[in-house]
Amino acid sequence: MRLQELTKIPKLYFGYADIARALEISTASAKVSASRYVKLGLLVRIKRNMYVLREVWNAAGREEKFVLANLGQTPSYISLMTALDYYEITTQVQRDFFESIAVKRTKEFQVDNSYFRYSKVTGSLYFGFKKEKDFFIATAEKALLDAFYLMSYGRYALDISALDAEKLDRDEIRRQSKEFPLKTKEMLKKHGYLKTA
């Protein structure tokens, strides 16, 4: 077993070209090897042409999984309850559940006991995120707005009573909310996040 060679790849994740280089085999053989190593439980498949060593996956913390979530569908950024939990704005704790906003499609996939969910938004709402360390994540205010947007269309459930509203910048919510549909703004007003004029 030449898996030892793969441990020398200096990346969190890798693809067929990396496997081919490390094992000095063709790309076609690398695909076969990757599939075999996944079946043997030595590699974890995140998506096509994206693998993580089992021991690396088992040791991965929340932030490494945020990086993998960003790559599970591109472009995307961490948002919703996952981001609100990261900023300690909600008392609801999410374990091994990673929520992202994307522009291509809504999808969900599972790797072991970790769940990755992507909620599609219109391109004009794909903003309000930043690069933190090695991953892209919504600002706290944008995470809230994304949640309210999806809720206003019946596509999301957020426990509003679990939020610490004092940690959110109301001016920033008001500024960013200008891009959102009226029904989202009405819901924000109803819950006291936007002033009623």
N, C-alpha and C positions, 0 to 999 in steps of 0.2 A: 504494500500500500504506500503510495507516494503522497499521501495527504500532508505529510510533514513539509513538503515543498510549498504547499499552499499557505502554511502558517507564516511563511516568510514574506508574503505579499503585504506591504505596509499600508493597508487600507482597512476601513471598517467593513466595506463590501467590495465585491469584484465581479467581473463578468467573464464571458468565454475567452476573450483575448488575454486577460490576465492569467486564467487557468492554463491556456495553451502555452504562454510564455514560461510560466513557473514549471510546468511539467515537460516542456520541450516537445509538445505534440501539436497536431493540427487543430484548427478551430472546430472542425467536425468532431474530432476525437474528444475535444474539451467538452462539447455539449453532452456527449455520451457519458463522460466521466462525471460531470456535474450531476446528471440525472442519477447515476449509480450512487454517488456519495450522498445525495439527498435521501435515497431509499435506505441507505445504511445508517442514516441519522447523523452523518458527519458534517453535512452542509445544510443550511436552512435556505430555502428559496423564498425570496421576497416577491419577486415577479420575474418574468422572462429576462434572462441575461443579467440577473442581479442576485448574488448569493452572499451569505455570511457564514463563517465557520461556526459550527454548533457551540463551541466553547465561548466564542466571542458573543454570540447571541444570548447565551445563558447569563453572561456577565454584564450585558448591556443595561445601562440605567435609563432613566426617563429621557435624558437629553440625546443619547445615542439613538433611541427609538424615534425621537422627534426628527432627527436627520433622515432616518429610514422612511419615516412617514412622508417627508418632503419629496423623497425620491420615488415613493410608491406610485405617485401620480404627479407628473410635472406639467405645468406649474401648479403649486399648491402651497398653502401656509397653514400652520397650526392655528386653530381658532376655537370658538364656541366654549363649551365647558372645560375642555382640556387647557385652553389658554387662561380662562378665569381661575381654574385650579392652580395653575402655574404661578399666577400673580397673587394667589391667596385671597381672592375676592369672593369665592364661594366656599361654603362649609361642606359642600358635597365633594367627596373625594373619588376620583376616578382611578381605578387600578387597571393597568394594562388595556386601556381604551383610549385611542388617539383619534381626535376629530380634526379634520382639516377642511378648508374651503378651497375649491378648485373651479376652473372654468370649463373643463372638457366634459366631465360626466359625473353623476352621482354614482358612487360605488362603495363597496365594503369588501374587505377580505380579512382573513384570519391567519395568523402565523402562530402555531402552538396556542397559547392562551391569551395572545395579544390580538386585539381587534383594531383595525384601521378603517375609519369611515371618512369618505369624501363627499361633501355636499356641494353641488354645483350652484354657482351664482352667475348672474349676467356679468359680462365683462366690465361694465361701468362700475360695478361694486367690488371689483378686484383691486383693492388698495388698502391702506391702513395697516400695513405689516412692516416688520423690520427684521434685519438679520441680527440674531443674538447668538453669539458663539458660532456654531456651525449650522444653525437652522433658521428657517424663516417662521416668524410667529406674529400673530395679530397684536396690535397694542390692546391694552385692557378694554378701552372704549370701543374699539372696532370689533373685538370678540363679542362684546355685549350686543352691538348693533347687528352683527351677523346672526346672532341667536334670535333677536327680535324679528329680523327680516324673515328668517325661516319659519318662526312661530306664526307670523302674520299670514303665512300661506299654509299653515297647518302641517308643516314639514319638520317640526322640532318641538321638543318639550324641555323647558328650563324651569327649575324650581326657583322662582324669583325671590321667594321668602328666604332662601339660603344665601342671597347675595349681600355683601357688605358695600352698600351704595356709597358710603363715605370715602371709599378708596378710589372712586371714579371721578374723572374730571368732567363736570357737566358742560362746561364750555366746549370741550373737545367733542363730546357726544353731540351737542347741538351743531357744531361746525360740520362734522362728518355726516350727520343725519340728512343734510340737504340733498345728498345724492340718492337717498332711499325713497321708495314709493310712499304715497300718502297713507296707505293702510299700516305700514310699519311705523310711521310717525305717530299715527293715532294710538297705536298700542304703546309706544314709548310715553306718550302724554298720559295715557290711562294709568300707567304704573309710576308716574311721577319723574320720569327721566328726561322729559322735555316739558318746558313751561307751556301752559296753554295761553295763547295770546289773548 
